[in-house]
Amino acid sequence: MNLNKAINYISKFIKDNPKVCIILGSGLDNFTKLISDKIIIPYDEIPSFYKTSVEGHKGEFIYGTINNVPTLCAKGRFHYYEGYTFKQVGSLIEIFNHFNPNLSIITNSSGCLNIDWDIGSLMISNKIIDFSFIHSTKAEEYPFKKHSFFNLAKDIAKKNNILLNEGAYTYTIGPSYETYPEIKEIIGLGGKAVGMSTFPEYLMCKKLNLDFIIISCLTNYGAGIQKNKVTHEEVLENADKSKQIFSCYLSKLIENIGRPKI
């Protein structure tokens, strides 16, 4: 992909630079119904751009406003297990960076590793545990600096009576779901949620020095925590059930983030 060509094409549709940019995880694209004056930019119309292949990732940018805040959503992401490199997966963040947003929000649907947390609730990440073993022979932790937007995200949830858990997101390669022994090891490392995305995008945010937060929709319990086998269909179904609380929270958050940088 030629990044400059892709950015130039997308920029033709952007009237005001977005204050907030969002990557939407599996089954979370219902949120885009809240966008006013929306402009849809399909990935397959962007010169030499990548294609999505996973159900629940349609593959289009949607630009518009939420509560009068210019917002750009990536409705569909790329994954390492699809054959993309980490840099290619992070290309959405590189595009966001061009528009200099106040904040990038990386969302995902993930497995919950705390039996005391409700399925359908949300989690904000305070660190990532890399359990992929791509870059190291052991799991590695990447703690986050809690900037003002992190604290704002927690305050907005509290003010609106939305349950927002806090914990470590654990990255695995996929596409197969984790085994129970793997889940036990991840829990032992302190992981509270597990998924197959987000880490490459986080690394790109870190490289570009972009402010970001990571919000997980907890759509299922990890393998072995409950008797039922984890399936992608279950993830999408539970993400759909959580759409109201997820959409409400993000819209309230965007309304506040759209103000001048803190």
Secondary structure by P-SEA (a helix, b strand, c coil): ccaaaaaaaaaaaccccccbbbbbcccccccccccccbbbbbcccccbbbbbccccccbbbbbbbccccbbbbccccccccccccccccaaaaaaaaaacccbbbbbbbbbbccccccccbbbbbcbbbccccccccbbbbbbbcccaaaaaaaaaaaaacbbbbbbbbbbbcccccccaaaaaaaaaaccccccccaaaaaaaaaaacccbbbbbcccccccccccccccaaaaaaaaaaaaaaaaaaaaaaaaaaccccc
